[in-house]
């Protein structure tokens, strides 16, 4: 048997604002953008070079979902962007205006720094050893 994680939903305030941030600032690729009618879309994005796993951008629908934007993981880091060159990507992201909450640090598992997307979601930029 073979299984894989296809996508994880990320609730955002607006599809196009999220697409712009992830594609222009982080160079993610839009894998799918399908109009589902009634203002809903199936928007799936992934980092460049990614072979599996993606983010499904879902526009908040109603006050409960709107309140969850940026806090879907209860304030914990919930997303992990793996890189093959930490210093390159940290510099590129910093220049692009990405807010890092801390300076890069070395852990037993690799080099890491926590950053936030414009919607408040906490991410790790990480290069594993």
C-alpha positions in Angstrom: 0.0 0.0 0.0 1.2 3.5 -0.8 -0.3 6.7 0.6 0.8 10.3 0.7 -0.4 13.6 2.1 -2.0 15.4 -0.9 -2.9 18.8 0.6 -3.4 20.7 3.8 -6.0 23.5 3.9 -4.9 27.0 4.8 -7.8 29.3 5.4 -7.1 32.8 4.0 -9.1 36.0 3.7 -8.9 36.2 -0.1 -7.7 33.8 -2.8 -5.8 36.4 -4.9 -4.1 38.1 -2.1 -2.8 34.7 -0.8 -1.8 33.6 -4.3 0.1 36.8 -4.9 2.0 36.4 -1.6 2.9 32.8 -2.1 3.8 33.0 -5.8 5.5 36.5 -5.9 7.2 36.5 -2.5 8.0 32.8 -2.0 8.0 31.6 -5.7 5.4 28.9 -5.0 3.7 27.5 -8.1 -0.1 27.4 -8.6 -0.9 23.7 -9.3 -4.6 24.2 -9.7 -7.0 27.1 -9.7 -10.5 25.8 -10.5 -13.7 27.9 -10.3 -16.2 25.9 -8.3 -19.0 28.5 -8.7 -20.6 30.7 -6.1 -17.3 32.5 -5.4 -15.5 29.3 -4.4 -12.3 28.1 -6.0 -10.0 25.0 -5.6 -6.6 26.6 -5.4 -3.7 24.4 -4.7 -0.1 25.7 -4.5 3.3 24.2 -3.7 6.9 25.3 -3.3 9.1 25.2 -6.4 10.6 21.7 -6.9 8.1 20.1 -4.5 7.3 16.5 -5.4 4.4 15.9 -3.1 2.2 17.7 -0.7 0.6 21.1 -1.3 -1.4 23.8 0.3 -5.1 24.2 -0.5 -6.0 27.8 -0.2 -9.5 28.2 1.1 -11.2 31.6 1.4 -12.8 32.0 4.8 -16.6 31.5 4.7 -18.3 33.0 7.7 -17.2 34.4 11.0 -15.9 31.2 12.5 -13.5 30.6 9.6 -12.5 34.2 9.5 -11.6 34.1 13.2 -9.3 31.1 12.5 -7.2 32.9 9.9 -3.6 33.0 11.2 -4.4 30.8 14.2 -5.3 27.5 12.7 -2.7 25.7 14.8 -3.4 27.5 18.1 -0.3 29.8 17.9 2.1 26.9 17.2 4.3 26.7 14.1 2.1 24.7 11.8 3.8 24.8 8.5 7.4 23.8 7.6 9.1 25.0 4.4 12.1 22.8 3.8 15.0 24.2 1.8 18.2 22.9 0.3 20.0 26.2 1.0 18.9 27.9 4.2 21.1 31.0 3.8 20.0 31.7 0.3 16.3 31.4 1.1 16.5 33.3 4.4 18.2 36.2 2.6 15.8 36.1 -0.3 12.7 36.0 2.0 14.1 38.8 4.3 14.8 41.0 1.2 11.2 40.3 0.0 9.9 41.6 3.4 9.0 38.3 5.1 8.8 38.8 8.9 11.1 36.5 10.8 10.3 36.2 14.5 13.9 35.2 15.3 17.4 34.9 14.1 18.4 31.6 12.4 19.4 29.0 14.9 21.0 25.6 14.8 19.2 22.6 16.2 20.2 18.9 16.3 18.0 18.4 13.3 19.1 21.4 11.2 19.1 25.1 10.7 15.8 26.8 11.3 14.0 30.2 11.8 10.4 31.0 12.5 8.5 33.4 10.2 4.9 34.5 9.7 3.0 34.8 6.5 0.9 38.0 6.1 -2.2 36.2 7.5 -0.5 35.4 10.8 0.4 31.7 10.2 3.7 30.6 11.8 6.1 28.7 9.6 9.6 27.3 10.0 12.1 27.8 7.3 14.2 24.7 7.8 17.2 22.9 6.3 17.6 19.5 7.7 21.1 18.1 8.5 
